[in-house]
Amino acid sequence: MLKESQFEQPPTRVLMVSPRNFRLSSRKGFVVNFLKNEPVWVPPHIYEEALAIGAEPCAEQPEQAPPKPDPRQIAKETHEHAAALEKEAKTEYIKQACLALLARGDNTDFRADGYPKANKVVAELSPDCPRPTATEIQEVFDVMREDMSLAED
């Protein structure tokens, strides 16, 4: 039967001092070298074992450093930011192509419903812009229609 521990395990590492030199080799695979009256960081997994050898927590515990950010989270945020910038740039390219078609004033560049033809927009785009879909063109053109400054020009 397992006995309940009388000591509560701390959530983060703890600075501890031992009254003697001791090398604590934990059953969990951790090794901590205690020097007499020298503070040592002890992980929470072996806190109870350190107490069992006579080590005590220091009276003043320094503030814990904030946890290091997860590299996967950083990569995800960077990827999302790059994707948003790419979409914004693509939208601007489509907008400029649509403005060029409007400035040209050729009715054959537009469909019967008033939207620009996808192949005409693609012809106006720069080569480094990825090919947009007809839906993307319509969405950008709808936003342009709502912009009243375009109607004044």
FENLINLIN-V359142 format. One record per residue. N is the residue number from 1. RES is the residue in one letter. PHI is phi as a letter, one per 40 degrees, with the letter a starting at -180 (none if undefined). NEAR is the number of other C-alpha atoms within 8 Angstrom. Layout:
# FENLINLIN-V359142
n:N res:RES phi:PHI near:NEAR
n:N res:RES phi:PHI near:NEAR
This chain:
# FENLINLIN-V359142
n:1 res:M phi:none near:2
n:2 res:L phi:c near:3
n:3 res:K phi:c near:4
n:4 res:E phi:c near:4
n:5 res:S phi:c near:5
n:6 res:Q phi:c near:4
n:7 res:F phi:b near:5
n:8 res:E phi:c near:5
n:9 res:Q phi:c near:8
n:10 res:P phi:c near:8
n:11 res:P phi:c near:5
n:12 res:T phi:b near:6
n:13 res:R phi:c near:9
n:14 res:V phi:b near:12
n:15 res:L phi:c near:11
n:16 res:M phi:b near:12
n:17 res:V phi:b near:15
n:18 res:S phi:b near:15
n:19 res:P phi:c near:8
n:20 res:R phi:a near:8
n:21 res:N phi:c near:9
n:22 res:F phi:a near:8
n:23 res:R phi:b near:8
n:24 res:L phi:c near:10
n:25 res:S phi:b near:8
n:26 res:S phi:c near:9
n:27 res:R phi:c near:5
n:28 res:K phi:c near:6
n:29 res:G phi:g near:6
n:30 res:F phi:c near:9
n:31 res:V phi:b near:8
n:32 res:V phi:b near:9
n:33 res:N phi:c near:9
n:34 res:F phi:c near:14
n:35 res:L phi:b near:11
n:36 res:K phi:d near:9
n:37 res:N phi:f near:8
n:38 res:E phi:b near:8
n:39 res:P phi:c near:11
n:40 res:V phi:b near:10
n:41 res:W phi:c near:8
n:42 res:V phi:b near:12
n:43 res:P phi:c near:9
n:44 res:P phi:c near:11
n:45 res:H phi:c near:7
n:46 res:I phi:b near:11
n:47 res:Y phi:d near:12
n:48 res:E phi:c near:9
n:49 res:E phi:c near:8
n:50 res:A phi:c near:12
n:51 res:L phi:c near:9
n:52 res:A phi:c near:7
n:53 res:I phi:c near:6
n:54 res:G phi:h near:8
n:55 res:A phi:c near:11
n:56 res:E phi:b near:9
n:57 res:P phi:c near:8
n:58 res:C phi:c near:9
n:59 res:A phi:c near:4
n:60 res:E phi:b near:4
n:61 res:Q phi:c near:7
n:62 res:P phi:c near:4
n:63 res:E phi:c near:4
n:64 res:Q phi:c near:4
n:65 res:A phi:c near:4
n:66 res:P phi:c near:4
n:67 res:P phi:c near:4
n:68 res:K phi:c near:4
n:69 res:P phi:c near:6
n:70 res:D phi:c near:6
n:71 res:P phi:d near:6
n:72 res:R phi:c near:6
n:73 res:Q phi:c near:8
n:74 res:I phi:c near:9
n:75 res:A phi:c near:8
n:76 res:K phi:c near:8
n:77 res:E phi:c near:8
n:78 res:T phi:c near:8
n:79 res:H phi:c near:8
n:80 res:E phi:c near:8
n:81 res:H phi:c near:8
n:82 res:A phi:c near:8
n:83 res:A phi:c near:8
n:84 res:A phi:c near:8
n:85 res:L phi:c near:8
n:86 res:E phi:c near:8
n:87 res:K phi:c near:8
n:88 res:E phi:c near:8
n:89 res:A phi:c near:8
n:90 res:K phi:c near:11
n:91 res:T phi:c near:9
n:92 res:E phi:c near:8
n:93 res:Y phi:c near:11
n:94 res:I phi:c near:13
n:95 res:K phi:c near:11
n:96 res:Q phi:c near:8
n:97 res:A phi:c near:12
n:98 res:C phi:c near:11
n:99 res:L phi:c near:8
n:100 res:A phi:c near:9
n:101 res:L phi:c near:13
n:102 res:L phi:c near:8
n:103 res:A phi:c near:6
n:104 res:R phi:c near:6
n:105 res:G phi:g near:6
n:106 res:D phi:c near:8
n:107 res:N phi:c near:5
n:108 res:T phi:c near:5
n:109 res:D phi:c near:9
n:110 res:F phi:b near:11
n:111 res:R phi:c near:9
n:112 res:A phi:c near:5
n:113 res:D phi:c near:5
n:114 res:G phi:g near:6
n:115 res:Y phi:c near:9
n:116 res:P phi:c near:13
n:117 res:K phi:c near:9
n:118 res:A phi:c near:9
n:119 res:N phi:c near:6
n:120 res:K phi:c near:10
n:121 res:V phi:c near:13
n:122 res:V phi:c near:10
n:123 res:A phi:c near:6
n:124 res:E phi:c near:8
n:125 res:L phi:c near:10
n:126 res:S phi:c near:6
n:127 res:P phi:c near:5
n:128 res:D phi:c near:4
n:129 res:C phi:c near:8
n:130 res:P phi:c near:6
n:131 res:R phi:c near:5
n:132 res:P phi:c near:9
n:133 res:T phi:c near:7
n:134 res:A phi:c near:7
n:135 res:T phi:c near:6
n:136 res:E phi:c near:8
n:137 res:I phi:c near:12
n:138 res:Q phi:c near:10
n:139 res:E phi:c near:8
n:140 res:V phi:c near:11
n:141 res:F phi:c near:11
n:142 res:D phi:c near:8
n:143 res:V phi:c near:8
n:144 res:M phi:c near:9
n:145 res:R phi:c near:9
n:146 res:E phi:c near:6
n:147 res:D phi:c near:8
n:148 res:M phi:c near:7
n:149 res:S phi:c near:6
n:150 res:L phi:c near:8
n:151 res:A phi:c near:7
n:152 res:E phi:c near:5
n:153 res:D phi:c near:4
